[in-house]
Amino acid sequence: MQANVMVTDSMTDRDVGRIGNLSETGMLLIAHTALVDDALYQFRFSLGQGATATIEAGVHLLWQDRASAPGQIWAGFRFITLLDSQLHQLRDWLASHNPRRPG
């Protein structure tokens, strides 16, 4: 993933970290804040300019592990709620940032 996409906890309005990898079903987060195992979160992140580029998603923390950098945590989340309009926006963004090569 080439873009630096920051993630905010919508409930606390605090910066949680940045996306390391993103798919239609979830994300790998490089977090710099403590997370609760098996917890549900409401995250917000922007895939471009303007309010229409903002994705708001309910996520479930599946796993977490300390990263090699001090104070960083690798965390795997799956999306549990995502508006259809935002899913289409996410698909478009993924297609433009991960072009498929002919087989």
WOTA-V351743 format. One record per backbone hydrogen bond with DSSP energy under -0.5 kcal/mol. NH is the residue of the N-H (numbers start at 1). CO is the residue of the C=O. Records with the same first field share a line. If there is no record, write none. Layout:
NH=CO  CO
This chain:
5=3
6=4
7=17
8=44
9=14
10=8  42
11=42
13=9
14=9
16=7
17=7
18=30
19=5
20=28
21=28
23=26
27=77
28=21
29=27  75
30=18
31=29  73
32=16
37=35
39=36
41=59
43=41  57
44=8
45=55
46=6
47=53
53=50
54=51
55=45
57=43
58=81
59=41
60=78
61=39
62=60  76
63=76
65=74
67=72
72=69
73=31
74=65
75=29
76=63
77=27  75
78=60
79=25
80=58
81=58
87=83
88=84
89=85
90=86
91=87
92=88
93=89
94=90
95=91
96=92
97=93
98=94
